[in-house]
């Protein structure tokens, strides 16, 4: 059984196999299953190199995960909202190495915030762009533009949880600065 189905069961979410996606409202024929399948291939509409350069790989994962919070672990929602915050508000050029740093920050953070939750937006405030819209893009430029719009809409829809994302982002940036200082000190010591 896929992990997302296991998580849905933990959250008492009954999966509907027909019609629109029950979580994001995307125009699917086979509900959330089709939505998740589309998300699995959406980052491959452009090359991996371009996906990292334009950050569409990370933005797609974050936007889709946040539109489907009930099929992910609770702390995944903190991770995805914080990464969107770092990319969209702090213009962090994300890399895979930074994922490890954010995970370390989150591991320490959740020890002191065990009961904290990311608050899902109500239906009236959720993003109107979904993975199905992005998948329908016709060329690379439209794809990149739609991914960024989608990420921005999803991020904006979680306004009630922006203070959480900001707190985590500050901790992340502090940790990155400390790592950078340690690396520079090591380089300086080796050059002496």
N, C-alpha and C positions, 0 to 999 in steps of 0.2 A: 504494500500500500504506500503510495507517495506520502512524503512527510506533510504536505499541505493538507491532505485528507485526514491524517492523524490529528493535526492541529485543529482542523475544523470540528472534528468529533470532540476534542477536549473542550472546545468553546460551545458545544451543543448546537452547532450550525448544521442544519439539514441541507444537503447539497441538492439543488434543483437542476435537473439536466436539460431542461427545455427553456427557450426564450432568452431574455436579456440576462446578463450577469446580475445576480441578486445583490452583489456588493457594490460594484461601481456603476451599474446601469448601462454598461456597454451593449451595443446592438449585436448580440450574438444569437445564434440559433440554438446552441447547446450550453447556455448558461456559463457558470463559473469555470467548468471544465475547459470549454473552448477559450475562455479568457486567459486562463493559466497557460494553456498550450500556446497561444499567440504570444504571451509574454516570454515564453521560453525561446522563441525564435526572433523576437523583435530587435534584439541588439545586433543581429547579423545582417541587417539591411545595408550596412556599410562595413568596410573592413575593420578589423580589430584596432589597427593603428589609428584610423580616423575616429573610431568610436572612443578611444582613449583621449585623443587630441581634442575632440569636441565634447568629451565627457558624456556622450550619449549612453554609453554602457552603464555608467553609474546612475545617471538620471532616470533611465528607463526602469532599472531595478528598484530604485527608491520610490518613484511615482507609483508603480504598480503595487509594490508591497504596501504602501500607505493607503491605497484604495481598497486593499484586501487585508486589513489588520486581523481579521478573525481566522485567517489561515496561516498566520505566522506567530511565533512566540512573542510574548508581550514586550520583551526587551529589544526584539528586532525593530519594533516600531520606534523606539528611542533612537536606535542606530540610524535608521533610514531618514527620520525627520532631522536629526542632527547633521547628517551628511548633506542633505538638501540645504540646510541652513548655511553650512560652511561653504558650499559651492555657490549658492545664489546670493548670499548676503556678505560673505567674506572673500569671495572670488578665489577660493582655494582651488588650485589646479590639482585635482585628485589623482592619486596613483594607488596601485594595489598595496604598496608599503604603508600608506596612510591608513588603510583599513585596519591593519594590525594595531596601530597606535590608538585609533578610535575604539577598538574593542577593549584594549587595556584600560582606557579611561572609563569606559562604560562598566567594566567589571568592578573597578574600584567605586564608582558612583552608586551602583545599585546596592552595595552593602549598606549605605546610609539612607537610601531612598526605596526600601524594599516594597513599599505599597504604592509607589507612584505609578500612574498610568497616563499614557497618551490618550487624549480625548478625541474620539472620532467626530468629524463634522456631521451636522444633520444633513438630510438629503437636499435641502434648499441651498446649502453652501458648498456642496462637493464639486469637484472639478467636472466641467462638461466635456473635457477631452479625456479619452480613454485609450487603452492599448490598441483597440480596433481602429480608431481614427489614425493613430500613428502608423499602424500597419498599412493603411490605405494610401500612405504618401507615395507620390509618383517619382520623385528623384531625391538625390542625396540632400540637396539644399532644403527642400520641403521637409524631409525627414528630420534634419537637424533642427530646423525652426520649430516644427511641431513638438519634438521632444522637449525643447527648452520651454515652450509655452505650457505643455502638459505638466512639467515639473513645477513651474511657477504657480500654476493653478492649484495643483495638489498641495504644495507648500502653503499657499495662502489660505486654503480651506482649513488648515490645522492651526489657525490663529490662536486658539485657546491654549495650545501647547507650545507656542513659540518661546515663552520664558524658559521652559525646560530645555529646548534645543539651544537657546542662547547660553544657558549655564554650562551645558555639556560642551558647547563650542569653545567657550572660554577655557575650560579645563584642557581641552584638546590642544588649543593654540599654545597654552602654557607648557604643556608636555612637549610639543614640537620644538618650542624655543629652548627648553632644557636639553633636549636631545641634540639640537644644533650646537649649543654651547659646549656640551660634552664632546661632540665630534671634533669641533674646532680646537678644543684644548688638547685632545689626543694628537691631532695633526701637528699642533705647535710643539708638543713634547717630543714627538718623533723627529721633528726637523732640527731640534737642538743638538 
